[in-house]
């Protein structure tokens, strides 16, 4: 081997990548964790200079519970500085699918655990195996005190970066110092010398510092005696002109910072690797999404009940539920790439967290409703809004009564709701639309009264053109009977036809493995769902619903298109009984837009993307901005748990479901004489809102609509009783629509209230935050995520771990 460098210090990072779940269930992951950590401790006894690096609070907790003596040994080695704890998260999560609050909770529960058990403040973020990294992470990491970040995917052939070490900057300006591994984190003795050479060659120009990972991994293992002895021999010989030292990532990043180099800056997300993982096992992704939304709602309602009543906020119950969700966000689970039995375990655990959230919502709201004065004529219902803004929303109530009345005597007709599949329930689902106060409630009485009906909804069937036209005066839909497709969506306010061709449900060939290795786009169309004529299933004063049934291969699909009176959007509901294999289903919306820019939601962030047809990750919305009919228009497509899309010009395709074989990895080939289990066979459902805007850019209306769709109002049936609370009330609000309150919870350290806010439109703002009658003026930067602790009439800014920023600053300056 040629000389590797002149006095380059190479930090040898001994590690063992452990997938607690993948081609095995978590019980085997527990066993491999115990064996690997015992092995690392044994190597420390044998080699006094050996240092080991390990992440993932969840598996440390496993050790604490299953092997307490080993846990004490690890504590001792951490105190000595020979066992380096990195990551600071509950698990090495998928870094595209979880919502922003999930990443905050990884840090909140992970870093707090490490602080409580080991007395350390983890500063190195660590997701070496995750399949891409969303644009919101720099801010989320930095605001939890994590200044450094280590990753490996996307690799060199998947994304060009200016170097292996760079500054990763979020849209808000937050920065972390990042390092991409160029060699695998799993390295046996036979590869150590070559990987040291690669580390040295890939270092920044002018730097005398490098890092090299070694140790057997995936199913655990860790550094072997042979690897350690080889490194020791290289230290003695110094034959390569390099200085390999046993060390930590903290030391590596510390040396990089001390060199004061002009580091390159990278903005945006770090993509792409394994683009099929945005959609694989969509059933479990949607279960995770439901758990996130219900836990966030449960905390909000429990905080509301705590403010108003004697309700005790169950923070330990919520923390344990969140930990269950976070563990199953491990990248091989949430990405959809684990074996089928692993998902039986994951469903049980995440389902348990949802059950916790539902129980806490029910009891918190029942307690508040019990304090509301509900005396009056009719059956009382209290409707709660968990959002920090006033919403105008559909409200669903199970009742056989036909009218609702608010406290001011305003009457509402209750329209019966149709279902794709008939229900045998004893009561009908009903719907009406009204405004609800920000983070508060409104009382309604139900009865059989004669509510006056006024509506802008109308339906016109044109037999000559084989079309059905539905309008609410704001939006007009033209549905084609021959195609069974939406032919046109017209925004009457803009005078603009939004579609250049009909909406379709498109089937793509997908012969890739579970991950879609080597794939960057799904563009080989092999067919479309062919529909029957549209028929009207609801035609009332509240909403109009039309339905078409279609089929492809062995699969059937039902599409409902909904227009509400007074609401400026189109809702599309899709139910699919999917039985295809090696295929992918996309919801295609061919918008008639020119010069298109795409903006998508990421985790507590948004990111601008090219409309180039590449498969991309998203969260709750994708917005296309361009020119339509001579006007600047933005069309947002909002979803209730869909994570992949592609956009090419004005054509948007939302990825719904794909069906590879479970955990099937290239270069493995399908054998014709074998039977396989395929992902996501059976029933699935999705909801989309198509929201046009005349702003010409994505605005706050998209944010509010997505929040309301995913965490909608909650209806509580109660009884007539006296109470000290009014019929309508708002407890938390913000006076600027670009700033929303994402989280309301109790502080982890005391009984104060924690409020988390996000600026969503890139505007520098001074806003008034109203909390329980107290008004606070808050400064928030563009795209900033900000957290406050509220005690009575005082407000204190804290970091994502709920630590006082002023106190942290004072400690830093000492």
Secondary structure, DSSP 8 states (H G I E B T S, - for coil): -----SSEEEEEEEE--B-SSSSS-HHHHHHHHHHHHHHHHHHHHH-TT--EEE--HHHHHHHHHH-HHHHHHHHHHHHHTSEEE---SSS-B-BSSS-HHHHHHHHHHHHHHHHHHH-----EEEETT-S-B-TTHHHHHHTTT--EEEE--S-TTT---S-SEEEEE-TTS-EEEEEE-SS-S-B-GGGHHHHHHHHHHTS-TT--EEEEEEBB-BB--B--HHHHHHHHHHHHH-TTSEEEEE--HHHHHHHHHHTT----EEES-B--S-GGGGTTTHHHHHHHHHHHHHHHHHHHHHHHHHHHSS----HHHHHHHHHHHHHTTBHHHHTT-S-HHHHHHHHHHHHHHHHHHHHHHHHHHHHHHHHB---SSSEEEEEEE-SSS-EEEEEEEE-S--EEEETT--EEE-EE---SS----SS-EEEEEEEE-TTEEEEEEEE----------EEEEETTTTEEEEE-SSEEEEEETTTTEEEEEEETTTTEE-BSS--EEEEEE--S-TT-TT-S----EEEE-EE---EEEEESSSEEEEEEEEEETTEEEEEEEEEETT--SEEEEEEEEE--SSEEEEEEEEB--EEEEEEEEETTEEEEE--BS--EE-SSEEEEEEEETTEEEEEEEEESS--EEEEETTEEEEEEEE--BTT--TT----TTS---BTT-EEEEEEEEEEEETTSS--HHHHHHHHHHHS--EEEE------SB-SEEE-EEES-TTEEEEEEEE-SSSS-EEEEEEE-SS--EEEEEEETTEEEEEEE-TT-EEEEEEETTEEEEE-TT--BHHHHHHHHH-
